[in-house]
Amino acid sequence: MNTRSLKLIRDVMINSGKWTSIEISQDSIYLGFKNVELGDPKSGDMSLTVRFAEDSFLSVFYNNIWDVDFLSRYDYKNQLLSEEMDFDVKDIKFIDFEYLNTFFGNYKSEKTISSIEEFSVHNIRNDFFMLVETRDIAFVAGGNQMDFFTSFERLDDASLRELSNEWMLYFLNYHLKRNIIKDPMCENHPLMYTKK
């Protein structure tokens, strides 16, 4: 995906998105997000999955060990993990290694999972990185391959733009009829408030 599409991915996730699942299977990491601003909410599915593969890794930064309890169920022998969680997405960045270096000091502890022996998050050479910040924890995932999926399709630049436009049309229609229908996802959207 191009840089504009990655910026759009960020925009559709930070207003109401939730990190809801993680799946690790050998060298693939799947991160599931819900309540993303893609598609028409009437269809019922507003989810996005990000997959990292080829020398993938996940590093979680935290201050309280209980916030990352889901990592304790990682099966190191078979390199498997499948967990559901519920973290509000505060920010997301598609970053380079230089930015990641400045981020290490923000949390007391970190935990890294990778199928690469002798892996160090302080010396990574992957092609793609995604940093997600929540209120309690942050994580960076990376790999040499990064793909985005909805429940129905693999996204490319054109399909992402189309789904974003569908959501925006829904939002504008909501804005016109907001005294008739109520949608908390739209009601709390920053576009509802005029800048002063």
C-alpha atoms as one frame of an Amber mdcrd trajectory, in Angstrom:
protein
   0.000   0.000   0.000   1.113   3.533  -0.671   1.745   6.207   1.970  -1.680
   7.823   1.482  -3.367   4.474   2.146  -1.357   3.933   5.334  -2.421   7.392
   6.515  -6.025   6.461   5.722  -5.659   3.203   7.728  -4.537   5.320  10.677
  -7.454   7.730  10.246 -10.105   4.999  10.151  -8.755   3.370  13.320  -7.969
   6.130  15.815 -11.432   7.646  16.379 -13.278   4.557  17.568 -11.115   1.527
  16.787 -10.479  -1.257  19.272  -7.708  -3.856  19.256  -9.704  -7.022  19.839
  -7.590 -10.044  18.930  -4.155 -11.431  18.293  -3.218 -14.661  16.566   0.308
 -15.916  16.130   1.034 -18.999  14.077   4.702 -19.719  13.391   5.901 -16.718
  11.373   2.537 -14.959  10.882   0.991 -12.441  13.253  -2.659 -11.431  12.835
  -3.936  -8.368  14.691  -7.694  -7.841  14.717  -9.387  -4.462  15.070 -13.102
  -3.645  15.354 -15.154  -0.455  15.035 -12.970   0.844  12.248 -14.505   3.436
   9.965 -14.664   1.279   6.860 -17.752   0.280   4.926 -21.380   0.821   5.790
 -22.093   0.023   9.472 -25.493  -1.346   8.416 -23.642  -4.337   6.939 -22.652
  -5.205  10.510 -18.951  -5.841   9.961 -16.519  -3.027  10.545 -13.361  -4.974
  11.220  -9.823  -4.896   9.937  -7.082  -7.501  10.254  -3.420  -6.668   9.808
  -1.090  -9.554   8.995   2.674  -9.506   9.323   4.734 -12.349   7.862   8.296
 -13.222   6.869  10.538 -12.673   9.900   7.652 -11.162  11.851   7.808 -10.020
  15.463   5.639  -8.470  18.159   7.014  -6.311  20.983   4.646  -5.185  23.707
   5.544  -2.248  25.980   3.869  -1.970  29.372   4.096  -0.675  32.928   1.774
  -3.191  34.619   2.352  -6.920  33.999  -1.382  -7.638  34.323  -2.112  -5.556
  31.228  -0.224  -8.090  29.096  -1.526 -11.254  30.736  -2.600 -12.537  27.301
   1.084 -13.035  26.392   1.467 -15.626  29.153  -0.558 -18.045  27.018   1.929
 -17.978  24.131   3.017 -21.539  23.246   6.750 -21.135  22.644   7.235 -24.715
  21.467   4.647 -24.528  18.678   4.787 -20.733  18.293   1.021 -20.330  18.729
  -1.178 -17.752  20.414  -4.846 -16.943  19.945  -6.346 -14.404  22.323  -9.144
 -11.880  22.445  -8.785  -8.571  24.207 -10.355  -5.136  24.328  -8.033  -2.129
  24.078  -9.141   1.244  22.703  -6.746   2.431  20.017  -5.301   5.795  21.037
  -2.853   6.197  18.166  -1.294   4.209  15.370   1.793   4.917  13.334   3.514
   3.175  10.484   7.040   3.926  11.580  10.650   3.506  10.790  13.256   2.153
  13.161  14.572   5.599  14.120  11.181   6.576  15.602  10.929   3.263  17.423
  14.270   3.914  19.123  12.850   7.067  20.716   9.800   5.155  21.990  11.588
   2.585  24.192  11.853   4.882  27.223   8.109   5.505  27.571   7.391   2.193
  29.357   9.094   0.250  32.158   9.052  -3.171  30.504   8.844  -4.860  27.149
   8.126  -8.385  25.969   9.022  -9.582  22.479   7.811 -12.607  20.527   9.502
 -13.675  17.315  10.300 -16.903  15.503  13.776 -15.544  14.749  16.416 -16.835
  17.132  18.474 -14.145  18.880  15.903 -11.499  17.887  16.338  -8.024  19.402
  13.791  -5.258  18.943  16.681  -2.802  19.391  18.306  -4.039  16.175  15.523
  -4.869  13.726  15.802  -4.845   9.969  12.255  -5.564   8.825  10.564  -3.702
   5.977   7.297  -2.828   7.761   6.473  -1.635  11.289   3.218  -0.646  12.920
   3.085   0.976  16.361  -0.247   0.937  18.194  -0.741   2.872  21.418  -3.586
   2.234  23.842  -4.243   3.824  27.214  -2.369   1.094  29.101   0.068  -0.544
  26.705   1.659  -0.103  23.313   2.965  -2.618  20.834   4.966  -2.655  17.675
   4.551  -5.396  15.115   6.692  -5.852  12.072   7.713  -8.120   9.265   8.896
  -8.146   5.697   5.313  -8.531   4.492   2.275  -6.557   5.668  -1.289  -7.119
   4.449  -4.701  -5.716   5.394  -7.979  -7.671   5.296 -11.642  -7.135   6.006
 -13.873 -10.132   6.603 -14.583 -10.234   2.896 -11.420  -9.239   1.033  -7.757
  -8.395   1.024  -7.433  -4.634   0.793  -5.463  -2.719  -1.774  -5.320   1.048
  -2.289  -8.510   1.166  -4.391 -10.678  -1.100  -2.195  -9.543   0.745   0.949
 -10.539   4.091  -0.555 -13.923   2.668  -1.619 -14.682   1.326   1.877 -13.610
   4.615   3.442 -15.913   6.510   1.098 -18.815   4.199   2.046 -18.275   4.999
   5.716 -18.058   8.745   5.014 -21.351   8.645   3.075 -22.924   6.858   6.050
 -21.504   9.523   8.394 -22.797  12.404   6.278 -26.233  10.775   6.040 -26.187
  10.320   9.822 -25.290  13.982  10.272 -28.341  14.989   8.221 -30.681  12.715
  10.192 -29.062  12.703  13.621 -32.285  13.713  15.378 -33.906  10.524  13.988
 -31.181   7.916  14.376 -28.403   7.550  16.967 -24.998   6.030  16.336 -22.395
   6.533  19.104 -19.561   5.932  16.667 -20.673   8.928  14.612 -21.810  11.045
  17.551 -18.348  11.046  19.130 -16.495  11.536  15.848 -14.194  14.611  15.734
 -15.872  15.793  12.518 -19.028  16.461  14.557 -17.288  19.320  16.336 -16.359
  22.513  14.540 -12.889  23.911  15.104 -12.676  27.285  16.818
